[in-house]
Amino acid sequence: MPVSDRAQPGILENIPAHGRYLTCQLRVGADPRTVLRRLASQADGRHTVVGLGASLVREIGAEVPGLRCFAGIEGARTKLPATPADLWLWLRGEDRGDLLIASRHLETLLAPAFDVQDITDAFRHAHGRDLTGYEDGTENPEGAEAETAALLPEGVGALAGSSFVAVQRWHHHMSRFEAMPRQQQDLTIGRERDSNEEIDDAPASAHVKRTAQESFDPEAFVLRRSMPWAEGNQGGLVFTAFGHSFDAFEAQLRRMSGAEDGIVDALYSFTEPRTGAYFWCPPVQGGLVSLQAIGL
């Protein structure tokens, strides 16, 4: 079976019209096993992508090599909050009401062992653009390259087809961005907004210069599946980077935060992450999420 057939389909598929993220913590003293088995029996990995945190896997008495808690970046010149959680669910669909109904069902299912601590609604904007108007994920790998970047390969047994995901919720200070002249906005991103063409002479702080995946050694490719979020007049981006490890994400974040060469990504002039967490997304088997690799 190809590795891609074992992956949760929502990881490789295009961004849906609507998304809803549930972040959950295991209740003190609760045994999560029964609830996790029940969740796995209902989650198809397409409409509900499931991620488990390192603390939850340890609580079960299992181990997933490569899974760890996000702990920021040593030497960073920016704030990089670490907000670990036990369980992360990404609900995907075409109707926001359906996602509300699904999340209420999941909250009830999880209630014997988990508290839902945060819910973030997200959406596809302008055919895949950030709220700033710039295209998101322009250099995402595709096809076989996306699978190589995002999924654990053959040869790792029951872990094959699973994925690691780094999740950050970025909060845009929209008034700061809106106050910038258009040229400054373009140079901050490193692309011309309307054409999406990269600006060759953009400064070293431009976001595309900080994160050019092929410029790292080794190359730092991740599969981005980010979605804008909004609440009232506030908004931003739920950044999600899927990878066969966390190394590529951390390489990019090290450079963005100025830890590599002292140059901070110009994105920080108008936006900042408010959360940061790592999760392991199990493979699927028979159309449902499989927890076989952690003994459930």
The 8 nearest C-alpha neighbors of each residue, nearest first, counted from 0:
[[1, 2, 4, 5, 3, 153, 160, 159],
 [2, 0, 3, 4, 5, 160, 153, 6],
 [1, 3, 160, 5, 4, 159, 0, 152],
 [2, 4, 6, 5, 1, 160, 146, 150],
 [5, 3, 2, 1, 6, 0, 160, 283],
 [4, 6, 160, 283, 282, 2, 3, 284],
 [7, 5, 160, 282, 3, 4, 161, 8],
 [6, 8, 44, 9, 283, 282, 10, 45],
 [9, 7, 45, 10, 44, 11, 6, 12],
 [10, 8, 45, 12, 11, 7, 44, 48],
 [11, 9, 8, 12, 7, 6, 224, 48],
 [10, 12, 9, 8, 13, 145, 146, 7],
 [13, 11, 9, 10, 8, 14, 45, 15],
 [14, 12, 15, 11, 9, 224, 10, 127],
 [13, 15, 224, 12, 16, 123, 226, 127],
 [16, 14, 17, 92, 91, 13, 93, 123],
 [17, 15, 123, 93, 122, 92, 14, 18],
 [18, 16, 122, 92, 15, 93, 121, 95],
 [17, 19, 91, 121, 90, 122, 120, 92],
 [18, 20, 120, 90, 119, 121, 89, 21],
 [21, 19, 89, 119, 118, 88, 90, 120],
 [22, 20, 118, 88, 87, 117, 23, 115],
 [21, 23, 87, 117, 116, 115, 86, 20],
 [22, 24, 115, 86, 116, 114, 85, 113],
 [25, 23, 85, 114, 113, 84, 26, 86],
 [24, 26, 113, 112, 85, 27, 114, 23],
 [25, 27, 113, 29, 112, 28, 24, 114],
 [28, 26, 29, 25, 112, 30, 24, 113],
 [27, 29, 26, 30, 25, 112, 31, 58],
 [30, 28, 112, 26, 27, 31, 25, 111],
 [29, 31, 32, 112, 28, 33, 59, 34],
 [32, 30, 34, 112, 33, 35, 29, 25],
 [31, 33, 35, 34, 30, 36, 59, 295],
 [34, 32, 36, 35, 31, 37, 30, 38],
 [33, 35, 37, 36, 31, 32, 109, 38],
 [36, 34, 38, 32, 37, 33, 31, 39],
 [37, 35, 39, 33, 38, 34, 32, 40],
 [36, 38, 34, 40, 35, 39, 33, 41],
 [39, 37, 35, 41, 40, 36, 42, 34],
 [38, 40, 288, 36, 42, 41, 37, 35],
 [39, 41, 37, 38, 42, 36, 287, 288],
 [40, 42, 39, 38, 43, 37, 287, 288],
 [43, 41, 39, 47, 44, 287, 288, 38],
 [42, 44, 287, 45, 286, 288, 47, 41],
 [45, 43, 7, 48, 47, 8, 42, 9],
 [46, 44, 9, 8, 43, 47, 48, 7],
 [45, 47, 91, 90, 44, 92, 43, 48],
 [48, 46, 90, 44, 45, 42, 89, 43],
 [47, 49, 44, 89, 88, 45, 9, 90],
 [50, 48, 88, 280, 87, 47, 44, 89],
 [49, 51, 280, 87, 279, 278, 86, 88],
 [52, 50, 86, 278, 279, 85, 87, 280],
 [53, 51, 85, 278, 55, 54, 86, 84],
 [52, 54, 56, 67, 55, 66, 68, 57],
 [55, 53, 57, 52, 56, 85, 58, 84],
 [56, 54, 58, 85, 57, 52, 53, 59],
 [55, 57, 53, 59, 58, 54, 61, 62],
 [58, 56, 60, 54, 59, 55, 61, 53],
 [59, 57, 55, 60, 56, 54, 61, 31],
 [60, 58, 56, 57, 61, 55, 32, 31],
 [59, 61, 57, 58, 56, 62, 293, 55],
 [62, 60, 293, 59, 56, 57, 63, 294],
 [61, 63, 64, 56, 57, 293, 60, 66],
 [62, 64, 66, 65, 61, 293, 56, 292],
 [65, 63, 66, 62, 67, 158, 244, 155],
 [66, 64, 63, 67, 244, 245, 163, 243],
 [67, 65, 64, 63, 53, 279, 68, 278],
 [68, 66, 53, 65, 69, 277, 52, 278],
 [69, 67, 277, 53, 70, 83, 276, 66],
 [68, 70, 276, 277, 81, 71, 67, 275],
 [71, 69, 81, 68, 72, 80, 275, 276],
 [70, 72, 79, 69, 81, 73, 80, 75],
 [73, 71, 75, 253, 74, 70, 258, 79],
 [72, 74, 75, 71, 258, 253, 70, 76],
 [73, 75, 258, 72, 76, 257, 259, 253],
 [76, 74, 258, 256, 77, 72, 73, 257],
 [77, 75, 257, 256, 258, 74, 78, 263],
 [76, 78, 75, 256, 79, 257, 263, 267],
 [77, 79, 80, 76, 75, 272, 271, 256],
 [78, 80, 71, 77, 272, 81, 275, 72],
 [81, 79, 274, 275, 273, 78, 82, 71],
 [80, 82, 275, 70, 69, 83, 71, 274],
 [81, 83, 275, 274, 276, 80, 84, 69],
 [84, 82, 276, 81, 68, 69, 275, 85],
 [83, 85, 24, 86, 52, 23, 82, 22],
 [86, 84, 52, 24, 55, 51, 23, 54],
 [85, 87, 51, 23, 52, 50, 84, 22],
 [88, 86, 22, 50, 21, 49, 23, 51],
 [87, 89, 49, 21, 20, 48, 50, 90],
 [90, 88, 20, 48, 47, 19, 91, 21],
 [89, 91, 47, 19, 18, 46, 20, 88],
 [92, 90, 18, 46, 15, 17, 47, 89],
 [93, 91, 17, 15, 94, 16, 46, 18],
 [92, 94, 16, 17, 15, 95, 91, 97],
 [95, 93, 97, 96, 92, 17, 98, 16],
 [94, 96, 98, 97, 17, 99, 93, 92],
 [97, 95, 99, 98, 94, 100, 101, 93],
 [96, 98, 100, 94, 95, 99, 101, 92],
 [97, 99, 101, 95, 96, 100, 102, 90],
 [98, 100, 96, 102, 97, 101, 103, 95],
 [99, 101, 97, 103, 98, 102, 104, 96],
 [102, 100, 98, 104, 99, 103, 97, 105],
 [103, 101, 105, 99, 104, 100, 98, 106],
 [104, 102, 106, 100, 105, 101, 99, 107],
 [103, 105, 101, 107, 102, 106, 108, 100],
 [106, 104, 108, 102, 107, 103, 109, 101],
 [105, 107, 103, 109, 108, 104, 110, 102],
 [106, 108, 110, 104, 105, 109, 103, 111],
 [107, 109, 105, 106, 110, 104, 34, 38],
 [108, 110, 106, 113, 107, 111, 112, 105],
 [109, 111, 107, 113, 112, 108, 106, 114],
 [112, 110, 109, 113, 34, 108, 29, 107],
 [113, 111, 29, 110, 26, 31, 25, 109],
 [114, 112, 25, 26, 110, 109, 24, 23],
 [113, 115, 24, 23, 116, 110, 26, 25],
 [116, 114, 23, 117, 22, 113, 21, 24],
 [117, 115, 23, 22, 114, 24, 118, 21],
 [116, 118, 22, 21, 115, 119, 23, 20],
 [117, 119, 21, 20, 22, 120, 19, 116],
 [120, 118, 20, 19, 121, 117, 21, 228],
 [121, 119, 19, 228, 18, 20, 118, 122],
 [122, 120, 228, 18, 227, 226, 19, 17],
 [121, 123, 17, 16, 18, 227, 226, 124],
 [122, 124, 16, 127, 226, 17, 15, 126],
 [123, 125, 127, 128, 126, 122, 129, 227],
 [124, 126, 128, 127, 123, 132, 129, 130],
 [127, 125, 124, 128, 123, 134, 16, 14],
 [128, 126, 124, 125, 123, 134, 135, 129],
 [129, 127, 134, 135, 133, 125, 124, 132],
 [128, 130, 131, 132, 133, 135, 134, 227],
 [131, 129, 132, 128, 227, 235, 124, 133],
 [132, 130, 129, 133, 128, 176, 173, 177],
 [131, 133, 130, 129, 128, 134, 192, 125],
 [134, 132, 128, 192, 129, 131, 135, 195],
 [135, 133, 128, 127, 129, 137, 132, 136],
 [136, 134, 128, 137, 129, 127, 133, 225],
 [135, 137, 139, 138, 223, 134, 224, 225],
 [136, 138, 139, 135, 134, 195, 140, 223],
 [139, 137, 136, 140, 212, 211, 135, 141],
 [138, 140, 136, 137, 222, 141, 223, 221],
 [141, 139, 145, 144, 138, 222, 142, 220],
 [142, 140, 145, 144, 139, 143, 146, 222],
 [141, 143, 145, 144, 146, 140, 11, 147],
 [142, 144, 146, 145, 147, 141, 140, 148],
 [145, 143, 147, 146, 142, 140, 141, 148],
 [146, 144, 141, 140, 148, 142, 143, 147],
 [145, 147, 143, 149, 144, 148, 150, 3],
 [148, 146, 144, 145, 149, 150, 143, 152],
 [147, 149, 145, 242, 146, 221, 220, 243],
 [242, 150, 148, 243, 241, 146, 147, 222],
 [151, 149, 243, 162, 160, 146, 161, 147],
 [150, 152, 243, 159, 160, 161, 162, 158],
 [153, 151, 159, 150, 154, 160, 2, 155],
 [152, 154, 159, 155, 2, 151, 156, 160],
 [153, 155, 156, 152, 159, 158, 151, 157],
 [154, 156, 159, 158, 153, 157, 152, 151],
 [157, 155, 158, 154, 159, 153, 292, 152],
 [156, 158, 292, 159, 155, 291, 282, 160],
 [157, 159, 156, 155, 161, 292, 160, 151],
 [160, 158, 151, 152, 153, 155, 161, 157],
 [161, 159, 6, 5, 2, 151, 150, 282],
 [160, 162, 282, 281, 159, 151, 158, 280],
 [163, 161, 150, 280, 243, 242, 279, 151],
 [162, 164, 279, 242, 241, 278, 244, 280],
 [165, 163, 241, 278, 240, 277, 242, 279],
 [164, 166, 277, 240, 239, 276, 241, 278],
 [165, 167, 239, 276, 238, 275, 164, 277],
 [168, 166, 275, 274, 238, 237, 272, 169],
 [169, 167, 237, 274, 272, 273, 236, 238],
 [168, 170, 272, 236, 271, 235, 273, 167],
 [169, 171, 235, 271, 270, 272, 234, 172],
 [172, 170, 270, 235, 173, 234, 269, 169],
 [173, 171, 269, 175, 174, 270, 170, 176],
 [172, 174, 176, 171, 175, 177, 269, 233],
 [173, 175, 177, 176, 172, 178, 269, 171],
 [176, 174, 178, 173, 177, 172, 269, 179],
 [175, 177, 173, 178, 179, 174, 269, 172],
 [176, 178, 174, 179, 175, 173, 180, 131],
 [179, 177, 175, 176, 174, 180, 173, 181],
 [178, 180, 176, 177, 183, 184, 181, 175],
 [181, 179, 183, 182, 184, 178, 177, 176],
 [180, 182, 184, 183, 179, 185, 186, 177],
 [183, 181, 185, 184, 180, 186, 179, 191],
 [184, 182, 186, 180, 185, 181, 179, 187],
 [183, 185, 181, 187, 182, 186, 179, 180],
 [184, 186, 182, 191, 188, 183, 190, 187],
 [185, 187, 189, 183, 188, 184, 201, 205],
 [188, 186, 205, 184, 265, 185, 189, 183],
 [187, 189, 206, 205, 185, 186, 190, 207],
 [188, 190, 186, 205, 207, 198, 201, 185],
 [191, 189, 197, 198, 196, 185, 195, 188],
 [190, 192, 195, 185, 196, 194, 193, 197],
 [191, 193, 195, 133, 194, 190, 185, 132],
 [194, 192, 195, 191, 133, 196, 132, 190],
 [193, 195, 196, 191, 192, 190, 197, 133],
 [196, 194, 191, 192, 190, 193, 197, 134],
 [197, 195, 194, 190, 191, 198, 192, 193],
 [196, 198, 190, 189, 199, 195, 191, 207],
 [197, 199, 190, 201, 189, 200, 196, 191],
 [200, 198, 201, 197, 189, 190, 202, 196],
 [199, 201, 198, 202, 189, 203, 186, 197],
 [200, 202, 198, 186, 189, 199, 205, 203],
 [203, 201, 204, 205, 200, 186, 189, 208],
 [202, 204, 205, 208, 201, 209, 262, 206],
 [203, 205, 264, 265, 202, 263, 262, 206],
 [206, 204, 187, 189, 188, 208, 202, 265],
 [205, 207, 188, 209, 208, 264, 189, 265],
 [206, 208, 210, 189, 209, 205, 211, 188],
 [209, 207, 205, 206, 210, 211, 203, 204],
 [210, 208, 206, 207, 255, 211, 254, 264],
 [209, 211, 207, 208, 251, 212, 206, 255],
 [212, 210, 214, 208, 213, 207, 209, 215],
 [211, 213, 219, 220, 214, 210, 218, 215],
 [212, 214, 218, 215, 211, 219, 220, 216],
 [215, 213, 212, 211, 218, 216, 219, 210],
 [216, 214, 218, 217, 213, 219, 212, 211],
 [217, 215, 218, 214, 219, 213, 250, 212],
 [216, 218, 215, 219, 213, 214, 247, 212],
 [217, 219, 215, 213, 216, 212, 220, 214],
 [220, 218, 247, 212, 215, 217, 213, 221],
 [219, 221, 212, 148, 247, 218, 222, 213],
 [222, 220, 242, 148, 241, 240, 223, 149],
 [221, 223, 241, 240, 149, 139, 145, 148],
 [224, 222, 240, 239, 225, 136, 221, 241],
 [223, 225, 239, 240, 14, 222, 226, 238],
 [226, 224, 238, 239, 237, 223, 236, 227],
 [225, 227, 237, 236, 121, 122, 123, 228],
 [228, 226, 236, 121, 235, 122, 237, 129],
 [227, 229, 121, 234, 235, 236, 120, 122],
 [230, 228, 234, 233, 231, 235, 121, 227],
 [231, 229, 233, 232, 234, 228, 120, 119],
 [230, 232, 233, 229, 234, 228, 235, 120],
 [231, 233, 230, 234, 229, 173, 235, 172],
 [234, 232, 230, 231, 229, 235, 171, 173],
 [235, 233, 229, 228, 171, 170, 230, 232],
 [234, 236, 170, 171, 169, 228, 227, 229],
 [235, 237, 227, 169, 228, 226, 238, 168],
 [236, 238, 168, 226, 225, 167, 227, 169],
 [239, 237, 225, 167, 166, 236, 168, 240],
 [238, 240, 166, 225, 224, 165, 223, 237],
 [241, 239, 223, 165, 164, 222, 221, 224],
 [242, 240, 164, 149, 222, 163, 221, 162],
 [149, 241, 243, 244, 163, 221, 148, 162],
 [242, 244, 150, 151, 149, 162, 163, 148],
 [245, 243, 242, 246, 163, 65, 247, 162],
 [244, 246, 248, 247, 249, 242, 163, 243],
 [247, 245, 249, 244, 248, 250, 219, 242],
 [248, 246, 219, 250, 249, 245, 220, 251],
 [249, 247, 251, 250, 245, 246, 252, 221],
 [248, 250, 252, 246, 251, 247, 253, 245],
 [251, 249, 247, 253, 248, 252, 246, 254],
 [252, 250, 248, 254, 249, 253, 210, 255],
 [251, 253, 255, 249, 254, 250, 256, 248],
 [252, 254, 250, 258, 256, 251, 255, 259],
 [253, 255, 259, 257, 251, 252, 256, 258],
 [256, 254, 264, 252, 263, 257, 253, 209],
 [255, 257, 75, 263, 253, 254, 77, 258],
 [256, 258, 261, 263, 262, 254, 259, 76],
 [259, 257, 75, 74, 253, 256, 261, 254],
 [258, 260, 254, 257, 253, 261, 262, 256],
 [261, 259, 262, 257, 258, 254, 263, 253],
 [260, 262, 257, 258, 259, 263, 76, 256],
 [263, 261, 257, 260, 204, 264, 256, 255],
 [264, 262, 257, 256, 255, 204, 265, 261],
 [263, 265, 255, 204, 266, 206, 267, 205],
 [264, 266, 267, 204, 187, 268, 205, 206],
 [267, 265, 264, 268, 270, 269, 206, 187],
 [266, 268, 270, 265, 269, 271, 264, 263],
 [269, 267, 266, 265, 270, 175, 176, 264],
 [268, 270, 172, 267, 175, 176, 266, 171],
 [271, 269, 171, 267, 170, 172, 266, 268],
 [272, 270, 169, 170, 267, 273, 171, 269],
 [273, 271, 169, 168, 274, 167, 170, 79],
 [272, 274, 168, 169, 80, 271, 170, 167],
 [275, 273, 167, 168, 80, 82, 272, 81],
 [274, 276, 167, 81, 82, 80, 166, 69],
 [275, 277, 83, 69, 166, 82, 165, 81],
 [276, 278, 165, 69, 68, 164, 166, 52],
 [279, 277, 52, 51, 50, 164, 163, 280],
 [278, 280, 163, 50, 51, 162, 281, 164],
 [279, 281, 50, 162, 161, 49, 163, 51],
 [282, 280, 161, 279, 289, 290, 288, 283],
 [283, 281, 161, 6, 5, 160, 289, 7],
 [284, 282, 288, 289, 5, 287, 7, 6],
 [283, 285, 286, 287, 289, 288, 5, 282],
 [284, 286, 287, 283, 288, 289, 5, 43],
 [285, 287, 284, 43, 283, 288, 44, 42],
 [288, 286, 43, 283, 284, 285, 42, 289],
 [287, 289, 283, 39, 43, 42, 282, 44],
 [288, 290, 283, 291, 284, 282, 287, 281],
 [291, 289, 295, 292, 293, 281, 294, 288],
 [290, 292, 294, 295, 293, 289, 157, 158],
 [291, 293, 157, 290, 294, 158, 295, 289],
 [294, 292, 61, 291, 290, 295, 62, 56],
 [293, 295, 291, 292, 290, 61, 59, 60],
 [294, 290, 291, 293, 36, 32, 292, 289]]
